[in-house]
Amino acid sequence: MKKLNTYYIRTYGCQMNELDSEILSTQLENRDIKKVEKEDIADLIILNTCSIRDAAEQKVLGKLYEYKKSKDKIIGICGCMAMSKKEELLKKFKHLDFILGTNNLLDLNNVLDDLIIKKNIQRKKIDTTYEKGLDNFFAKRVNKIKASISIIRGCNNYCSYCIVPQTRGKEVSRDYKSIIKETKHLANLGYKEITLLGQNVNSYGLDKPEWKIHFSDLLYELDKIEGIDRIRFMTSHPKDITKELMYAIRDLKKVCEFVHFPVQSGSDEILKKMRRTYTSEYYLTQVNLLKSIVPNATIGTDIIVGFPNETDEDFNQTYKLFDKVSFDTAFIFAYSPRQKTYAARLEDNVPNEIKQIRLKKLLSLFHETLKKKYQNLIGSKQEVLVERHNKDGLFLKGRTRTFEKVIFKGDPKLIGSLQIINIEDFSHQTLKGHISLT
């Protein structure tokens, strides 16, 4: 029987994938397999994958081709590609030892034991239903200051461009008692910030009406937990954000005033093709309502340019909406078709050069928006959670409640504390300042 001594995990994609990788790592370390930072010295290599965009999938495929040269290693694929391309991957890459689905993270040890005993047999563990054991499995976190907590897995929205419902299944809310228990556990370990994760956190509890607890109710419960200084969440779908959630953001001391609120397009025609189930007018109404209830709230978004049949006028509507909202955070991408989605049936008829022009134009607007915003923040005082050193080690780095990055000089002992910072300058998307003495 071969003994596994070391492992390497490469994570692609979102914060949910990062949390899933921590769940995998915890199981491996519990059986005394040590993490290494270089794949060439690992006995076990796991790629925890993402299928949201083609670029992420291509990186994974490139790695799998590279691993053909690897000898005496166990190689596995987890995450969304494991769900969307399982048979294709096993057939194409004979050196791929196992595939583990997004609902089967806690089956890792059993799969590894099978592989060690039965050599040269590919293993596959793919279930389409949520694995309840995940509710009570508390992963060891890499970051010691802040941690993500999954509160709802899966998605019921079936946007035409997105493969998540096929890779993560239908929405399943996690038991709120388990969420509270894990939050208290993290607080006892010294964690200061938690981020509640879900494809749509607004849907929390809707699949469990007997609980009589919705997302805003959960926030009120978590706000009572001592030791946690900040609570964040993502993502909020525009179709069902509630006034109760907005009031919770306003009234709860620990809940940060930042909402990731993806619009995807400003064109009603494109939104309809995307199956987003709201109009641009409705989206703006919700933004204005949020701003009226929480005046200092900042808003993040996701936008796709070059969706099939997107005209110049469709793009201009997106541009105007972006300008009107003045988004504080934005992830902007050129459309690429994903297999097994409804949009993949549509002709990808916007030329790539047009997509890139639109992408650059919207990014330029975003950068101008941020420049004006940061100029207005100069001279202000901001509460910052100190997270770590920056890359060059000369400054401490953290974020404001409204998610702006800040760097400043200070004692490393301040890491993990809240500090009031006088903002005096900015560079790109980072504020600069010094610790306030008053």
Stockholm file with secondary structure:
# STOCKHOLM 1.0

chainA/1-438         MKKLNTYYIRTYGCQMNELDSEILSTQLENRDIKKVEKEDIADLIILNTCSIRDAAEQKVLGKLYEYKKSKDKIIGICGCMAMSKKEELLKKFKHLDFILGTNNLLDLNNVLDDLIIKKNIQRKKIDTTYEKGLDNFFAKRVNKIKASISIIRGCNNYCSYCIVPQTRGKEVSRDYKSIIKETKHLANLGYKEITLLGQNVNSYGLDKPEWKIHFSDLLYELDKIEGIDRIRFMTSHPKDITKELMYAIRDLKKVCEFVHFPVQSGSDEILKKMRRTYTSEYYLTQVNLLKSIVPNATIGTDIIVGFPNETDEDFNQTYKLFDKVSFDTAFIFAYSPRQKTYAARLEDNVPNEIKQIRLKKLLSLFHETLKKKYQNLIGSKQEVLVERHNKDGLFLKGRTRTFEKVIFKGDPKLIGSLQIINIEDFSHQTLKGHISLT
#=GR chainA/1-438 SS CCCCCEEEEEECSSHHHHHHHHHHHHHHHHTTCEECSCGGGCSEEEEEECCSSHHHHHHHHHHHHHGGGCCSCEEEEEEHHHHHSHHHHHHHCTTCCEEECTTCGGGHHHHHHHHHHSTTCCEEECCSSCCGGGGGCCCCCSCSSEEEEECEESCSCCCTTCCHHHHHCSCEECCHHHHHHHHHHHHHTTCCEEEEECTTGGGTTTTCGGGCCCHHHHHHHHTTCTTCCEEEEECCCTTSCCHHHHHHHHHCSSBCSEEECCCBCSCHHHHHHHTCCSCHHHHHHHHHHHHHHSTTCEEEEEEEESCTTCCHHHHHHHHHHHHHHTCSEEEEEECCCCTTSGGGGSCCCSCHHHHHHHHHHHHHHHHHHHHHHHHHHTTCEEEEEEEEECTTSSSEEEEETTCCEEEECCCGGGTTSEEEEEEEEEETTEEEEEECCC
#=GC SS_cons         CCCCCEEEEEECSSHHHHHHHHHHHHHHHHTTCEECSCGGGCSEEEEEECCSSHHHHHHHHHHHHHGGGCCSCEEEEEEHHHHHSHHHHHHHCTTCCEEECTTCGGGHHHHHHHHHHSTTCCEEECCSSCCGGGGGCCCCCSCSSEEEEECEESCSCCCTTCCHHHHHCSCEECCHHHHHHHHHHHHHTTCCEEEEECTTGGGTTTTCGGGCCCHHHHHHHHTTCTTCCEEEEECCCTTSCCHHHHHHHHHCSSBCSEEECCCBCSCHHHHHHHTCCSCHHHHHHHHHHHHHHSTTCEEEEEEEESCTTCCHHHHHHHHHHHHHHTCSEEEEEECCCCTTSGGGGSCCCSCHHHHHHHHHHHHHHHHHHHHHHHHHHTTCEEEEEEEEECTTSSSEEEEETTCCEEEECCCGGGTTSEEEEEEEEEETTEEEEEECCC
//
